[in-house]
Amino acid sequence: MSRHRMKTVSYDDDDDYDDYEEDDGYASPDPEEQARLEQCIQDVLSQLRGGEPSVSASREEVTEALWHYYNDVTKSVNYIRGKKAKEVQKQPPKKGTVSSYPLPPSWSSACAVPFSAAEFFRDSPWLNVPEHRKADIIVEPLHPRLGLLGGAPEAGGKVSKLAALAAARKKKESEKVAASPSPVPTPKAEEQKPEEVGDNNNPASAPSRSLLERLSSSHNGRQLKPAEGGLGGLRALGKGSRMGGATAPTKKSSLEKEAEIRAQTKPGSVTQPAKGEEKETAVPQQQDEQQAPVVNMMASPSTFATIIVGDATRPVAAAQSSHLKVQSVDVMDIYGQDLTEAFDFAGPSPDDLVLNAQSSAKGFKSKQPASKSKKVDLTGGMNNLSVEEKVSIKSKNLDVLSEYKKVERKKAASFVVIGHVDAGKSTLMGRLLADLQAVDARTLEKYRREAEKIGKGSFALAWVLDQGSEERARGVTIDIATNKFETDKTAFTIVDAPGHRDFVPNMIAGASQADFAVLVIDASTGNFESGLKGQTKEHALLVRSMGVQKIVVAVNKMDTVEWDRERFEEIEQQISSFLTAAGFQPKNISFIPLSGFHGDNVTRRSEAPQAAWYQGRTLIEELDTSEPFSHALEKPLRMTIADVFRGGVQSPLSISGRIDAGSLQVGDQILIMPSGEKASIRSLEVDSAPADWAVAGQNIVLNLANIDPIHLRSGDVVCSPASPIQNLTSFTTKVLAFEHLMPMLVDIHRGRLHVPGRISRVVATLDKGSGAPVKKRPKIVAPGAVARIVVEMDQAVPLEAPARIVLRAGGNTVAAGLLES
Ligand SMILES: Nc1nc2c(ncn2[C@@H]2O[C@H](COP(=O)(O)OP(=O)(O)OP(=O)(O)O)[C@@H](O)[C@H]2O)c(=O)[nH]1
């Protein structure tokens, strides 16, 4: 009967349970059962004592075991043996003894006293193993090492081909080293540098250092785990820095000691050697390898670990400095060159080298030399700086004049349209261009709609020439506008000049480009008279003073006076008298009654019945009668710059103007005055068409190279470097006085050029016919008189005889004439 059964039966019966608790343990009332239990107890005790090893157990322990195993003797014996063995292991060590390491069962049974490593090394500080025990500490690793950060796994693990190759090579090297005799440093020599060990007070230092030296020097000191070795090295260097490499007494960690010793064994060790130590610190590495026992438990550090913590095999300079410095040296030396040297920018940078190589590969010329002197003269370099790259332009070296003569062309003529403000100049030219289909109908319709939109519908034709927004908004021409049209005989260039007095300088510029002039007069009542008092006469005088000999008078707005013939003849008479007085020959003066707005007598004869009395030429017929104008083709090049502009990709810098004299071609070098700067003609256009050359009388655009735009201004003169125009600060001129003249401030105009100056002296008044002096040094010159005067300017300007100049003062033209010297 078992206790389990009893409990199960009487579990719900409290009385029975209580009886059980009060029972004195295990008691069976059955004598037969008692005898059998006693027999089992004796058997177990017998087997425990007679077994190997003999175990003693109490009767209670045996009875308890038998009760658990249902009187099974064998199981009870095994149970008690195991229990006794555990009690032996758990038994606390006796005072003054060392606990033993758990040993395999076979060891326990074989050794009466279990082996204790701690006890074995009791007389040795940690890792300071006595010399005579060195061979005993070779312990094979229990498990194959894997290759993480430590290289390939060693014996027992799965070895890669690379690791196997490395191991074979390593083995071969060690065998080779062992075969060759080499001096072994004596313990005495090692004892001569105790300060390097850093533990003078420790008597175990010398032997421990010897072992560690060999451990660290074996296979370039890489037997330590990379992280440990690197960290140790860094920490040792750090300590060395703080301790100044002198005595490092007292306690150091084992890693620090290892690192210090390892550093000392390297060629060119980082630790400052004491006197007389140089010889030893310079011991070749191979020597260390020979004397070291092969305790190669660790693999070489990986490249990654070397970069991170530094390569312990490298001679580390400046160990006195911080470990960070040492690490940076290692990292910067990855590519085999010392990049810590400052780059002085004297030579091409690495980027330059690459770019130059790429350029060379593509066939481009290298922009930088492959090597340069390290010393660069920065001052000289600044002088060599240029804004733009020099462009070399090939010239065709044409004989321009012979080329010009070869070409059959229409005669060319430029005329300037002058007259009082609102006389109808722009409208008349718009009509001319429209009727000659020089402007398409769609554009005209567009202008008409836009002009009507802003309430200036009557100016639609004027917009053909007045392109500026301000001009269109104000209904006034501001700057000269050029346009072109052709008849069967002639290629015309129109220069539409402003009539308003504020823009007379622009009119002068326009007149300087003209072969003849068209004077527009408003025939409407009152406007003709006001025009006479205004710019009608001034303009006529100016163009004559500027050399214009032919003038066509367009009596405009005849529709407003019902084509009144008397009105026309009145105007004709008055203007004719004036023009003749101004120097125009009667044969070069013509009058045409017309209406620009309606197109009567412009390109077609008027169909108005009131206009039937006029049977003369239309405007276009009159223009076509102009004789060809001769130009100074064979004289030195002269062209006044009318405009400077920057624009397209192919022509970043351009100038426009009319060639006054000479010729030019693409590739020519030209001189700009007054700056004296030279430029190259990259390309040119004649009348908006590309050309290779151009001659005097043509309106051209020059696309330039090799010059900075700051040297180009409108009014400057283009000339050939071989025959430059002179810059003058004073000149003598023969002028026709429009106003009273005396020593006074004036503005000097020549084409687009106008500069401030003064009449410094009146030399003499002259006879109009012969030019002979009438009165020397007069105090004043009356209007209409001719005089020789001296003009001075505040700045030097390019001028030469026989330039036509205009003098203005207070917004009025006071004189115009020819420059003499
Ligand atoms: N009735 C009439 N009006 C005209 C005629 N020609 C021009 N006009 C008008 O006169 C005004 C001035 O014309 P514009 O052509 O601008 O005169 P402009 O001489 O060019 O003016 P500025 O260049 O500013 O001096 C406009 O309203 C024209 O419509 C014409 O033959 N008959």
The ligand as a MOL file (V3000), in Angstrom:
LIG
                    3D

  0  0  0     0  0            999 V3000
M  V30 BEGIN CTAB
M  V30 COUNTS 32 34 0 0 0
M  V30 BEGIN ATOM
M  V30 1 N -4.9590 114.6790 -92.6730 0
M  V30 2 C -3.7160 114.2640 -92.7320 0
M  V30 3 N -3.1000 113.9640 -91.6470 0
M  V30 4 C -1.8200 113.5000 -91.7090 0
M  V30 5 C -1.1630 113.3670 -92.9240 0
M  V30 6 N 0.0800 112.8840 -92.6920 0
M  V30 7 C 0.1730 112.7580 -91.3530 0
M  V30 8 N -0.9550 113.1330 -90.7740 0
M  V30 9 C -1.2300 113.1010 -89.3270 0
M  V30 10 O -0.3130 113.9220 -88.6570 0
M  V30 11 C -0.0610 113.3960 -87.3800 0
M  V30 12 C 1.3940 113.3370 -87.1760 0
M  V30 13 O 1.9300 112.4550 -88.0570 0
M  V30 14 P 3.3840 111.8630 -87.8510 0
M  V30 15 O 3.6920 111.0130 -89.0070 0
M  V30 16 O 3.4960 111.2520 -86.5690 0
M  V30 17 O 4.2410 113.1370 -87.8210 0
M  V30 18 P 5.8400 113.2010 -87.6410 0
M  V30 19 O 6.3670 114.3180 -88.4290 0
M  V30 20 O 6.3970 111.9250 -87.9810 0
M  V30 21 O 5.9970 113.4900 -86.1220 0
M  V30 22 P 7.3950 113.4940 -85.3560 0
M  V30 23 O 8.1710 112.4330 -85.9780 0
M  V30 24 O 7.0120 113.2320 -83.9940 0
M  V30 25 O 8.0060 114.7940 -85.5370 0
M  V30 26 C -0.7530 112.0900 -87.3750 0
M  V30 27 O -1.9330 112.1640 -86.6740 0
M  V30 28 C -1.0230 111.7710 -88.7750 0
M  V30 29 O -2.1500 110.9680 -88.9540 0
M  V30 30 C -1.8700 113.6920 -94.0920 0
M  V30 31 O -1.3990 113.6120 -95.2320 0
M  V30 32 N -3.1530 114.1380 -93.9440 0
M  V30 END ATOM
M  V30 BEGIN BOND
M  V30 1 1 1 2
M  V30 2 2 2 3
M  V30 3 1 2 32
M  V30 4 1 3 4
M  V30 5 2 4 5
M  V30 6 1 4 8
M  V30 7 1 5 6
M  V30 8 1 5 30
M  V30 9 2 6 7
M  V30 10 1 7 8
M  V30 11 1 8 9
M  V30 12 1 9 10
M  V30 13 1 9 28
M  V30 14 1 10 11
M  V30 15 1 11 12
M  V30 16 1 11 26
M  V30 17 1 12 13
M  V30 18 1 13 14
M  V30 19 2 14 15
M  V30 20 1 14 16
M  V30 21 1 14 17
M  V30 22 1 17 18
M  V30 23 2 18 19
M  V30 24 1 18 20
M  V30 25 1 18 21
M  V30 26 1 21 22
M  V30 27 2 22 23
M  V30 28 1 22 24
M  V30 29 1 22 25
M  V30 30 1 26 27
M  V30 31 1 26 28
M  V30 32 1 28 29
M  V30 33 2 30 31
M  V30 34 1 30 32
M  V30 END BOND
M  V30 END CTAB
M  END
